[in-house]
Amino acid sequence: MVAVFQPPLIERFRESDTPYLSPAKVGEFFGFRVQELAERAHVHRNTPTSRPQAPQLQKYLQDMVRVLAAAAEMTGDIDRAAFLVRNEPLRAFGYKTADMLIQDGRTDDVIGYLESMAGGAAG
């Protein structure tokens, strides 16, 4: 049987010919306008287009993709995972969404929570 190579999820969001994530690709996937993406990343509204490689913006984009990967592993569906990241209120976090928690710098807490939920459901 021949295994089909599937590129890592993160490649979907890579800025062509660069070592960083594309704010446009991440924003489009999650349904954010440029202004919204900048607000969520706590950067100037022009940063996603004028300085897409800015460290603070890249950290936010990486965190969104990390949580998306954890949620997709749990749900088995990347589109459903994106919907949940943006919209699902998480009781354990005072009914904040994963998106809100990422903005607050709590990415590792969200990933830990998702992994514990997946472990509980599986085991």
N, C-alpha and C positions, 0 to 999 in steps of 0.2 A: 504494500500500500504506500502511495506517495503522499507525504505530508505537504500540505499547502502552507507556504510561508505567509504569515499575516504580519504586517509591520506593527510595531507597538502603537498604542492609542495616541501617544504624544506626537507621533509623526503627522497625524491628521491636522495638528495645530501649529506645525513648524512654519516659520517664515522662510520662504524659498531662499536657498543659498545663504542661510545665516545660521548661527548657533542659538537663536532665541525663538520664543513663541510669538506668533502673530496675534496682536491685539484684534485685528479685523476678523481673523478666523475664529478665535475664541468668542469674541463678541457676537458674531453672526450665529454661531452654534447655540449660544445661550439666549439669543434674542435681545442683546444689549445694544443700544445705540452708543456711539463713541463717547458722548457726554456721560452716559450712565456707567460705562466701563471706567472712565476716569474717576468718577465719584466713588465707585466701589473700591478702586485701588488707592484712593486718597492721593491722587496726583492732579496736576493742572489739566484742564479740559483738552488742551492741545497735545499733551504728552503722548497719547496712543498713536497719533499720526506723525508728530514731529520727532519724537524720541522713543520709538517703540522698544528699544533695548534698555530703557531706564530701569535700574535695579528694582525700585519699589514696584513698578508696574509689572515687571517680569516675575517678581515674587508672588504677586497676587494671581497672575495668570497660571503660574506653576501650581499654586495652591488649589485653584479651581479645577485644574486638570487632575491633580492628585485625588481630590474628593470625588470627582466624576468617575475616575477609575475604580475607586473603592465602591461607590454606589452601583456602577455598572457590573462589577463582579458579584455584588449582592443580588441585583435584579435580573441580570442576564440580558439587559436591553439598554443600550447607551442612551436612546432617546427618553425612555422612561426614567433613567437615572438623572438626566439633565433636568427633567420636569421636577423630580423629587428634590434635587439640590436647590432649585429656585423656590419651590412652593411648599414643601412638606414641613409643617410646624413640628419641631421635635420636643416632646414633652420634657425629656431629661434636661433640656436647656431653656426652660421657661417659654416654650413654644416659639423659639426663634427658629428660622430656617437655617440650613447648612450655609447658604449664601450669606446670611447675616453674620453667622459665626466666623466665616472666613474673613469677612470685612473687619471683624473684631480681633483678628489674629489668633483664632482658636482652631485652626486647621487640624492640628494633631488630635485635639479633643474629638472633633467630628469623625476623623478617620478611626480613632479608637472605638467610638460609639458604633459606627457602621460595622466594624469588624466584630464587635461583641454581639451585635444583632445577627450578623450572618452566622457566627459560631453558635448562637442560641438556636437559630432556626435549623441549622444543620446537625447540631449535636444535642 
